[in-house]
Amino acid sequence: MQIIKEKTPFQILVKEAEEYYGDMVKAVVDVEREIMAIGGELHSDEEAMLLDDGSLQQNLWGINIWINKDREEWIEFDSMINIRPRQNNRSKGVESSETREKIINIINNLV
């Protein structure tokens, strides 16, 4: 697992995907700090890594990045860590279109 804080080659995602899932890498994005953790078997592993690095849980969102899809379709908003009724997010998805847009922008700026 690693935290991505600056522009990173796409090949890093490919390498991380090969570790567990082949064509997909799990990621957790901090929408406030505009960073992400990748390479864990579970989103909760990456979430813990970011929390240890100073992130706040309310800013962390789990996604999947499908490395064989076009950029318009490669982000899947689906993670158990996203279920948080106190933030009006009652599903595994990211219900706020504003938050989804932030996540997309962060991913596109980092990779």
Protein Blocks (a to p, Z undefined) as FASTA:
>chain_A
ZZdfbdcdfklmmmmmmmmnopaccddddfklopadehiabfklmmmmmmmnopafklpc
cddddfkbcfklmpccddfklpcfknopabfbdfblklmmmmmmmmmmmZZ
